[in-house]
Amino acid sequence: MRKIIAHGHHILKHLVRKDNAHTDIAIGQVKRKRRVIPPGFIFSDRGVPLKFAICHITSGIRHKQIRVATLIRRFGKPPVQGVKYDVRHGSYAILPKTGHLLLTFQKCPEPELQLPGGGIDPGESPLGALHREVYEETGWRIGNPRRLGAFRRFAFMPEYDLWAEKVCAVYVATPVRGLGQPPEKDHSAIWVKPEVAAKTLANPGDAHFVRKLFRLA
């Protein structure tokens, strides 16, 4: 997540590159003032143009003074043109203990090694979802969660039969106590070294935060 400052005369037109992860970054809240920023324009980062950051502006945003927008980086494939995506927020955890990370191995619909976590239910807090999902997918209770950042990815979710824009908040937390096998079907807990996790996690966003936290190349 980055804080992008939009200056009145430092807004540049952007040539969209569909093959670049940085060309698909969501726009957050921007205060409305007088002038309008049309779709297809980008903001500068403290006066320095962002080469690959595009703000998806569906309607004109009024602008005059300095504004701050929150941008969330995308990992994985860009959205499919013409497909309607439902925004789904989720919480995920990096869980280090004695030189290893606690991950979850999901058997279905495809075998994948993942950071434990999942979607936030209606009325549930992000931390509440984090504790619940980690327990369901690993059988462990956790403590001292700390938010590291967030990323987005676009994916089809066969279990819900929908296309989703997944906004994934990533935390680091401490595995406190294992209570047995994961309650959630087709999941199992597995311990791996951070450098192995960075190479084998199915989701590139998960792997990015592991590399960032442990300063791996």
N, C-alpha and C positions, 0 to 999 in steps of 0.2 A: 504494500500500500504506500502511495506517495502523495505528498501534498504539493499540488501544482498551482503556481501563482499565475494568474492571467493578467497581463499588463495591457493597458489601453492600446498601445501602438506596437505591441510585440506579438501579434497574433498572425500566424503564417498559414497559408493554404497547405494542405497535406495530400500527397499522392498515396492512396491506399495500396498497401502491399498485403495481399491476402495470405501470403506464405510466411509472414513474419508474426511471431507471437505478440510483439509489442504494438501491432496495429489495431488491436481489438481490446481496448481498455475502457471500462465503464466510467461514466461521469457521475459524480456524486452531487452534493448540494452546491449550488452556485447562487449567491445572492443576486436578486433581480434589481437592476437600476434602470437607466434610461436607454442606452444604445443596445442594439441587437447583434448577437453573434449568430450568423446563419449556420446551418449544418455543414459539415465538411471542414471545419476549421479546428486548429489545435491551439493549445496553450503553451507558453514558454515557461521553463523552470527557472525562476529567478532571472529572467531576461535571456536565458540560453534556450534556443529552440529545441524541442524534443523531436528527434528524427523519426521515431517510430511510434509515437503516442497519439492516437486519434480519439477525440471525444465524440461519442455517438449522441448527437443532439437532435432529437426528433422535432423540436419546435424551437423557435427563436428564444434566446436567453438574453435578457436585458443586462447591459454591461456598461460601466463607465469607469469606476475606480478599480483598484486591485481586488481580485476575487480569489477565493481558494476553493479548489475542487479536489475531492478524494478519488483517486484512480486505483483500480484493482487490476493487477496483471492477469492475463489469460495464459493458461497452459493447455496444450493439446490442440486439437483441430479447431479451426474457426467455425462459426455457426453456418449451417446450411441455408443458402438463400431460399426464402419462401417458406421456411419451417417456423412455426410458432413455438417458442420456448417458454416454459413456466419457470419462474425464478424460485429456486429452492435453497434455503440457507441451511448450513450444517456446521458442526463442530468436530474437530479431529485432533488427535493427541500424539505427540512424540513422547515416548515413555522410556527414558534411560534408567538403567539400574545395573550396577557392577560391570560397566563396560559393554553392556548389550542394550538393545532396544526391544521392547515388547510390541510385537506386531500381531495382526490378525491375518490368517490365511482363509480366504473365501473360496469354497469349492464351486459354487454355482452363482450365476449362469456361466461364468468362465473362471477357471482357477486363477486367483490373483493374490499377491501379497500386498497388504494395505496398511495404512495408519488406522488404528481403531477410531471409530467415530461414525457419524451419520447425520441424518436430517433432524432439524429442530421441529418438534410437534407444536401445533397451535396452543398458545398459552404457556409454552415452556421457555425457559431462559436458555441462552447459549451454554452456560456452565451446567445447568441441569441436564441438558441434552448430552453434554460431554461425559458427565459421570454415568448417565444411563447407558449410552452407547458403548462406552469402553467396557462396562461390566457385561453387557449383552454379548459383545464380540470376543472378549478375552476371559471373562470370569474374574477379573481383578477390580478391586477398589483403588482409587487414586487420590492423591492429595496435592496441594500447593500448585494448582494450575496457573500458568502465566501465558498470556496471549502473545504470540510471535508476529502474527500478520494474517493475511488472507490472500486467496487467489480465486480465480474463476475458471470453470471449464464447461464445455457444452457436450452433452452426452444424451444418448437414448437410455431410458431406464425401463428395461423390460418388465420388471416386477410391478411397475405402475402403468405401463403402456403409454409413456409420454416422453417427450423431448424436454430436457431440463437445462437451464442455465444454473449451474451449481455454484453458489458462492460459499467457499470453504474457509472458515476461520480455523487457524492452526494454533494449538497451544503446546507448551511443554509442561509435563506434570510428572509426579513421582508415583510409581507403582507401590502401593502400600501393603496390600494383602490379597493373595489369591484365594478365591472362595470355591474353586472347583472348575468344572468344565463350563465353557461359554453356554449360556442359555439359548442363544440364537442358533438356529439350525444352519448347518453347512459352514460354520466358522470354527476355527481352532486357534489357540494362542501359540505363538512361536517367538523364540528369542534369537536375534541375530546381531552381529556387530554393526555399528553405524555405517562403516564403509561398505559392507555388504548390502545393507538396506538401501543406501543411496543408488546402488546399481540394479537392485532387483525389485524395488517398489513399482507396481504397475502404473501408478499415476505420476506423471512428471512433476506435478505441483507438490505432491508429497515428498518426492526425492529432492526437489529444490530446497525445501525447508530443512530437511535433514542435512544436506550439504552445507547450508548456510549456518545452522546451529553448531555443527561440529567442525566448521571451517575446512571442509573437504574440497579438493580440486574438482 
